[in-house]
Structure formats: C-alpha cells, structure tokens
Amino acid sequence: MIELRGVTKAWPGGAGVQALDLSVPEGECCALIGPSGCGKTTTLRLVNRLVEPDAGSIRIGGADALKQDPVHLRRGIGYVIQEGGLFPHRRIGANVATVPALLGWNAARTRARVEEVLTLVGLDPARYRDRWPHQLSGGERQRVGVARALAADPPVLLLDEPFGAVDPLRRAQLQAEVLSLLKHLRKTVLLVTHDVQEAVRLGDSVALMRGGRLVQHAAPAEMLAHPADGFVAEFLGADRALTRLGLFRIRDVPRDAATVAGEALPEATTLRDALSAMLERGVRAVPVTEGGALTLEAVLRSR
Amino acid sequence: MIGWLRANPDAFLDALLQHLALSVSGLLIGVALALPAALLLARRPVLAEWASAGAGVLRTLPSLAVLAALLPLLGVGFTPSVVALALLALPPVLLHALVGLRGAEPAAVEAARGMGFTPLQSLLRVELPLALPQVFAGLRTAAVQVVSGASLATFIGGGGLGDLVTQGMALLDIPQVQVGGIAIALLALATEGGFGWLQRRWERA
C-alpha cells in the first residue's frame, strides 16, 4: 500500500503540494485528477522520490520510503509515463528487460520474464521482442511501457497519464485491459490523469486535487453522487449523473418481469447506455437479453 | 605538376604522411578532451552555458591566429602543431555533444531516472547513446577543420602538405605549390565525404 502523511513540497513558483494525506490500500487503484498545476503529478513523483518532500512521511508497503536509497526504491516501483517513455535506441526486449538488468538478473531468467510480461500485456514475444520502439503504434508502445514496469514484479505501480497518447478508439479497450491485468496481479496503483471519465472508470477511488490540496477522496460513484463542494461538482462536469450511470450495469439493478418489445440489451450494458437507448427509442423500458426488462424507474432509483 | 610529383615522390609522401599524423593526433586529442568534458558538463546547465560560450569564441578564432598565439608558449615543431589542432577540434565536438546530451528525448531520460538508473548509468546508457548522432556530426566538422588547419602547421615548423606550398612559394616552384594546394583540398573533401558516408551507413544500421 501507499501512504502519504502530511506531505508538503513547495516549489519556487508555487503549485506544490500542501499537507497531503492520501492512502491507497493494497491491490487498489487510486486515480489522481485535477486541473493542471493542481499538484497531481508532483504527488506521483513524490512517491518514487523523483521529487523530495519538504515535510511529511511516505510509506510504501509499510516501509519508510524516505529512509531508503532513492535509486534502490525506484527499482522496486513500476513507473509508466505518457507514450511509455521507451528508450528509442533499444529493442523492445531490451526495453522490457531494463529493471531486471539493473537488478543484475541472469540472462535466462530475464529472457523468460520478458516473454512472460510481453504475453501478459497482449504482445506476442516472438513478433515484438526484436523490434524497435519507432516501429510500434502508440498503443503498442504503451503496452510495452506497462510490460517494462511489470518486469521485476513490483508491488506498486505509478502511472502518469499512461493513455494520453493512445488514439481515442483504442483507448477505452487498452485502459480496461491494463487495469484488469493490474487488478488481477493485485498491484497497488497510483494513476494520474486529467480525464474525469478515465479516472472514474479506472479508479477504485478518485482523489481530486486543487492548488496542492486534496479536495475530495472517495469511490467514484460516491464522489459523482455527492461532490464535496461546487468546485468538485464543476470539475466532474454537468453530466456527472450520466457519468455515474456509466459505472453501473443492468445486472446491478432489479429488473421488471414484464415483457417489452424492441431489441434486447445484454445485462453487461451500462445504465448510461441503457438510458441512451430508452431516449433514442422514446420508451420507458427496454428488454434485457438474459430475460426481463429494465425500466426507467429502476434507472432513476439507482442513485 | 605531374612532373614535379614524378621527380619528388618521397617528398610528397613524407608531407602527406606528416599531414595525416598531425590531423589524426590533433583530432584524437581534441575528442579525448571534448567528450569527457561534455559528459561532465551535461548535468551542469550553468557551467555548460559558459563552456559553450568559450567553445564558441575558440571556434571563431582563425586557425592561423591560434597557431601564432601558441608559438611563444610552445615553440615550434610537431607537438605545438598537434596542440593547436586539438584546440581546433575541441569546440565542434564539445558543442555538438552538449546539444545532443541536453536534447536527449526527455521522456526517455525521465523514465530512466524513474526506473532507478543512477545518474551515471542514465548518462552513459541513455543520454550518450541518444546523443551519438550529434556527437558524430561534431566529429565530422572537427575532422574537416583539423585536416584544413593542418596545412597551416608549416608556419610553426609542424610539417605536412603546407610545407609543399610554402617551400614552393619560396622557390617560385609553381607546380610544387599546385601539388600541395590540390592535395590539401582533396584530403579535406575526402575527409568530409568519408565521414558523411560513415554517418549515413551508421544511421541506416
């Protein structure tokens, strides 16, 4: 787990972080959001000590991060930045093997692990290992970035706007895949994003920052339903109620037994998409593939 | 011209070999000074700024002026000529290497730090490899300048193809002057072409 207590960092120009308390339980993903200059990236970089705090304590997995050698600390934390930050002069295999090489793993162990993590992120090792970063698409580079961060199997990962450079069509799928992988591997993740939709979709909790302070830290559905103040409400957007419906699926709410005409929706459909279907069809209920019907009243009661 | 060459093959060969010896020694010493200096300065922006300014000044000075200025300090002969040529080679290599090191893809450098490279590991394994095209461009410029500059070594008794020109002038032996001048020009062109070829070959690899 990651635990920041009273962490303060002042920059000469302002825009640091002030007396920040934030904890991310083991195996969970916390999404840091906020307007630019709110201190979210500084917060992320404080965890692996790319930024040194002026005051406060930082604990990772129970150990005091500020008492460790920063270089050693960073080798134990996965780090993914926008576009992956791959080394353009190294092949994919060598890129992925970066931290194992720093840790002095032998060739056989490194090679096996490179194959393993490339497979995990959905890239065929035989096809990708010997390619150069510039031969890959933005999404593929991002997958390699994640594979590289996972190579030495760190318990904690820091992701800094990891999906920013991926084309919008592929982004949602890549996000879902990467996060379900990290969840499956029980990684503790701190994710920085400026995209509200991304934050609520990926985070077990969302931490909203403003001017170096944490304004609200809550589960996404909770924050969308009960913004702490006007700023949070405005930042989440006027469509926050719709965003919130996007977090629930038809299977999460009670269904009506009545038979309804029209094309049926699978129960994995989000309530947001189901509501959109009702608006499009001008109806108050839609049939569900697995049986029964979803009514407008059930959607309204979900809040 | 051909007649002079036929009559004095040994004199020509001596001058050519001397010229090459001057150039290669000067270039190697210059690079041996400039590269470590660039690596040391890469992470010190203020010092790097000063060094760049100094190298810029050194680059502006005419080669003949440098040779003349060194004369009272180092005397005449081969060694002072090599020192002067090393000074000529230093600025382009240093300037290009600094530009390359400081311009190395920021995302890659940031990732290197974040994954636990020590500053030295990042410099040698990430920043330097990424700066190599720039370093090579500096090397090419330096090599051409050194080969051209070596023709002035004759003025402080350093030898080289310049000797053919100065001696020819003194003896009013125009063919000898021509042989010297054309050989210098061809050598400079060959250096430029050779390094350019290496650079293209290497970029394709």
Interface residues (C-beta under 8 A of the other chain):
Chain A: N48 L50 V71 H72 L73 R74 R75 G76 Y79 I81 Q82 E83 G84 G85 L86 F87 P88 H89 T98 V99 L102 R148 L158
Chain B: E105 A107 A108 E110 A111 A112 R113 G114 M115 G116 F117 T118 Q121 V126 P129 L130
